[in-house]
Amino acid sequence: MKEMEKFVRLYREKKYEQCLVALRAFIAKYPNETSALGYAGLCYLDLERSSEAVPYFDRCLEEKAGSNHFWVLRGDCYYDQGDFAQAMHDYSISLALEPENWAVYDKIGHCHHFLGQGERGIAWVEYAFERGRQPDTMLILSMLFEENGRLDEALARARAGAREFPHDKRFRERLQELKRIPRSREDSKRKPEK
């Protein structure tokens, strides 16, 4: 379809509002076209209007409930809205459909963290890192350890990240941040290292 090419082009050019105008007209004629519905949801998600994206992903899932992709995207909407339980629900369905998607393990770990289940969150993110070996996941893991009061492990992860990803300066910055944090009551009386 030529119209779909237009939507894809506008989306790639980040002309989300223009894309939405064209998509809404197209969807009025073809209400079950999941590609168009999906692009409309993506536009709203990229415009940081996730509550407006949800109905489009709902309709995609009505048509294609077995689509891992739409479950993840709707989960991202709920995550952005702070509804971590619903986001985790959608991510879990996605994971059942595609068990080797390491990025979804990472997302579930974040949900556990924000739901106050820090140790479970760490376990999920650790699993995601072991599967995907991405620097962002290692940084997040270091931060989760720090937020759960496990500073030595946070520092160990930052060091490991600096070794495994030597060109990523974020690990050197993270190490400097962690070195400034006092490790005991006696340390809290000292000034942070420079």
Secondary structure, DSSP 8 states (H G I E B T S, - for coil): -HHHHHHHHHHHTT-HHHHHHHHHHHHHH-TT-HHHHHHHHHHHHHTT-HHHHHHHHHHHHHH-TT-HHHHHHHHHHHHHTT-HHHHHHHHHHHHHH-TT-HHHHHHHHHHHHHTT-HHHHHHHHHHHHHHH--HHHHHHHHHHHHHTT-HHHHHHHHHHHHHHSTT-HHHHHHHHHHHTS-SSHHHHTS----
